[in-house]
Amino acid sequence: MQFDTLIIGGGLAGLSCGIYLAEQGQRCSIVSAGQSALHFSSGSFNLLNALPDGTPVNQPIEAFDILKLQAPQHPYSKLGKEQFIKLSRRAEQLLAKCSINVKGNSQQNHLRLTSLGKVSPAWLTCEEMAIFSSKTGLPWHRIAIVSFDGFMDFQPELVAEALKHYNVDASIFWLNLPCLEHLRHNASEFRSVNIAQLLNQPDHFSRLNIELSQIIQHVDAIIMPACVGLNNAKQHNQFKMHFDKPVMMVPTLPPSLAGRHIYQQLYHQFLSYGGSFMEGDSVLDAVIENNSVKEVYTRNHGNIPLSAKNIVLASGSFFNKGLVAEYGRIYEPIFGLDVSYDKNKANWTEENFFQPQPYMQFGVKTDTQLRGILNNQVITNLYVGGSVLGGFDPLKQGCGAGVSLLTALHIAEQIATKQGDINEPVS
Ligand SMILES: Cc1cc2nc3c(=O)[nH]c(=O)nc-3n(C[C@H](O)[C@H](O)[C@H](O)COP(=O)(O)OP(=O)(O)OC[C@H]3O[C@@H](n4cnc5c(N)ncnc54)[C@H](O)[C@@H]3O)c2cc1C
């Protein structure tokens, strides 16, 4: 089986790279082993929330030059400032094209609430989520925080506590919807996606609306866990039509309904451009000759090789086995690419759990074009993007989604502009 571009990994990086290339007319396929970090996403995309030295960032573009000085190996530093600005804009356009409606921009981070009552900065946040500005705070004084009796994946008391610091009068309401009764008896089933599935039925949703309409009379806005809108924004739009005050969501603990929705939109957009998606298949091995990937082998295709002019490795970090840690060794399991990590295992972690953990910055080494390196030799048709890359800390620097989107689009742009790569019949 032959393709123009074969992408390994169907997370945010793999899908956004694939969408760009398939739209350009490339014969493009994604092999994806399983769920990605998107299924655990907060519904917010981070671009840059803090510099490596811990200084908070409000304006990611303004902070670029200092980031580059502090972290020359950061993927953003490799892209350069011009690309950083251009690709963050292009990422926003890509999401809009996929009908992923978000608020925010790369000029100025906004604030969002987490399910555990933390206030966290973000670049872009799904439209239905509650966000506010760090300068002006929340525009509502009286807020009802509504949850479902017995639901553990959202803590209204913690959210109310966080809002107090913003001069908000927050009151908590527990709903006891009869349709959720059987979920309540099994804590492991009482999850956001299961609730959304039940509330997707019109009579159950009407009952929710009746309960909310009684609460909303006494407040300026409602905040509730993101358990509404199983497959699309239809129910959020109905809230807008029914109520003259906002009903906003806060992410729950995983599984993430917003993340699931983002994934579905990206996936369908990729297919709509003619991309092929090999779901549940894993790339196991590859043949490299003359510093170029000739063939890859997957679990489902056995000894039938897949080949492509360009290969993109977007297999994620430790979380999705894009990187594997063994005692004293960290490796990239498909190609055995060079990985940057400290050979002294004692230095992988920091004793204080709340300090940046060094292993978070470990990842695959690349040249400035984001091509993988094997035994110090650049593999000329193998690009590496997303969280499998090294040189950044997605948690402490708050740049996870940004690195995945921007590196994926940078790679896609390079592949698309390679002479003769577009629309050329595959031999
Ligand atoms: C739990 C979690 C939650 C996060 N939430 C946020 C958030 O809310 N906001 C934010 O900005 N950042 C978040 N991040 C940071 C996150 O890393 C990025 O946002 C981004 O989604 C990562 O995308 P990716 O495509 O690089 O990797 P992943 O999402 O990890 O995707 C990698 C994909 O590759 C597949 N794969 C792996 N090996 C193979 C193989 N051999 N063959 C075929 N397929 C393979 C995996 O199955 C997976 O589908 C989160 C990270 C984690 C781990």
The ligand as a MOL file (V3000), in Angstrom:
LIG
                    3D

  0  0  0     0  0            999 V3000
M  V30 BEGIN CTAB
M  V30 COUNTS 53 58 0 0 0
M  V30 BEGIN ATOM
M  V30 1 C -4.0780 13.0970 29.7360 0
M  V30 2 C -3.6330 14.3210 29.0120 0
M  V30 3 C -4.4740 15.4340 28.9410 0
M  V30 4 C -4.0610 16.5890 28.2650 0
M  V30 5 N -4.8970 17.6710 28.2160 0
M  V30 6 C -4.4910 18.7980 27.5920 0
M  V30 7 C -5.3370 19.9420 27.5150 0
M  V30 8 O -6.4550 19.9390 28.0240 0
M  V30 9 N -4.8880 21.0450 26.8650 0
M  V30 10 C -3.6320 21.0840 26.2960 0
M  V30 11 O -3.2520 22.1160 25.7430 0
M  V30 12 N -2.8150 20.0130 26.3450 0
M  V30 13 C -3.2000 18.8820 26.9690 0
M  V30 14 N -2.3680 17.7880 27.0140 0
M  V30 15 C -1.0840 17.8420 26.3200 0
M  V30 16 C -1.2040 16.9490 25.0420 0
M  V30 17 O -0.0420 16.2480 24.9840 0
M  V30 18 C -1.4890 17.7050 23.7590 0
M  V30 19 O -2.5120 18.6400 23.9570 0
M  V30 20 C -1.8910 16.8720 22.5410 0
M  V30 21 O -3.2600 16.5130 22.5250 0
M  V30 22 C -1.0110 15.6730 22.2890 0
M  V30 23 O -1.3050 15.2460 20.9720 0
M  V30 24 P -0.3480 14.2910 20.1240 0
M  V30 25 O -1.0660 14.0340 18.8600 0
M  V30 26 O 1.0170 14.8510 20.0710 0
M  V30 27 O -0.2210 12.9530 20.9800 0
M  V30 28 P -1.3640 11.8920 21.5520 0
M  V30 29 O -2.5780 12.6460 21.8190 0
M  V30 30 O -0.6640 11.2110 22.6280 0
M  V30 31 O -1.6230 10.9630 20.3010 0
M  V30 32 C -0.7250 9.9610 19.8990 0
M  V30 33 C -1.4930 8.9330 19.0890 0
M  V30 34 O -0.5340 8.0220 18.5300 0
M  V30 35 C -1.0270 6.6960 18.6560 0
M  V30 36 N 0.1170 5.7800 18.6100 0
M  V30 37 C 1.1260 5.6180 19.5020 0
M  V30 38 N 1.9740 4.6580 19.0810 0
M  V30 39 C 1.4790 4.1960 17.8990 0
M  V30 40 C 1.9030 3.1840 16.9800 0
M  V30 41 N 3.0070 2.4420 17.1850 0
M  V30 42 N 1.1480 2.9480 15.8640 0
M  V30 43 C 0.0270 3.6820 15.6340 0
M  V30 44 N -0.4160 4.6530 16.4730 0
M  V30 45 C 0.3080 4.8970 17.5870 0
M  V30 46 C -1.7670 6.7140 19.9750 0
M  V30 47 O -2.6670 5.6340 20.0890 0
M  V30 48 C -2.4590 8.0800 19.8960 0
M  V30 49 O -3.6800 7.9730 19.2140 0
M  V30 50 C -2.7710 16.6300 27.6720 0
M  V30 51 C -1.9330 15.5160 27.7530 0
M  V30 52 C -2.3530 14.3760 28.4080 0
M  V30 53 C -1.4110 13.2010 28.4700 0
M  V30 END ATOM
M  V30 BEGIN BOND
M  V30 1 1 1 2
M  V30 2 1 2 3
M  V30 3 2 2 52
M  V30 4 2 3 4
M  V30 5 1 4 5
M  V30 6 1 4 50
M  V30 7 2 5 6
M  V30 8 1 6 7
M  V30 9 1 6 13
M  V30 10 2 7 8
M  V30 11 1 7 9
M  V30 12 1 9 10
M  V30 13 2 10 11
M  V30 14 1 10 12
M  V30 15 2 12 13
M  V30 16 1 13 14
M  V30 17 1 14 15
M  V30 18 1 14 50
M  V30 19 1 15 16
M  V30 20 1 16 17
M  V30 21 1 16 18
M  V30 22 1 18 19
M  V30 23 1 18 20
M  V30 24 1 20 21
M  V30 25 1 20 22
M  V30 26 1 22 23
M  V30 27 1 23 24
M  V30 28 2 24 25
M  V30 29 1 24 26
M  V30 30 1 24 27
M  V30 31 1 27 28
M  V30 32 2 28 29
M  V30 33 1 28 30
M  V30 34 1 28 31
M  V30 35 1 31 32
M  V30 36 1 32 33
M  V30 37 1 33 34
M  V30 38 1 33 48
M  V30 39 1 34 35
M  V30 40 1 35 36
M  V30 41 1 35 46
M  V30 42 1 36 37
M  V30 43 1 36 45
M  V30 44 2 37 38
M  V30 45 1 38 39
M  V30 46 1 39 40
M  V30 47 2 39 45
M  V30 48 1 40 41
M  V30 49 2 40 42
M  V30 50 1 42 43
M  V30 51 2 43 44
M  V30 52 1 44 45
M  V30 53 1 46 47
M  V30 54 1 46 48
M  V30 55 1 48 49
M  V30 56 2 50 51
M  V30 57 1 51 52
M  V30 58 1 52 53
M  V30 END BOND
M  V30 END CTAB
M  END
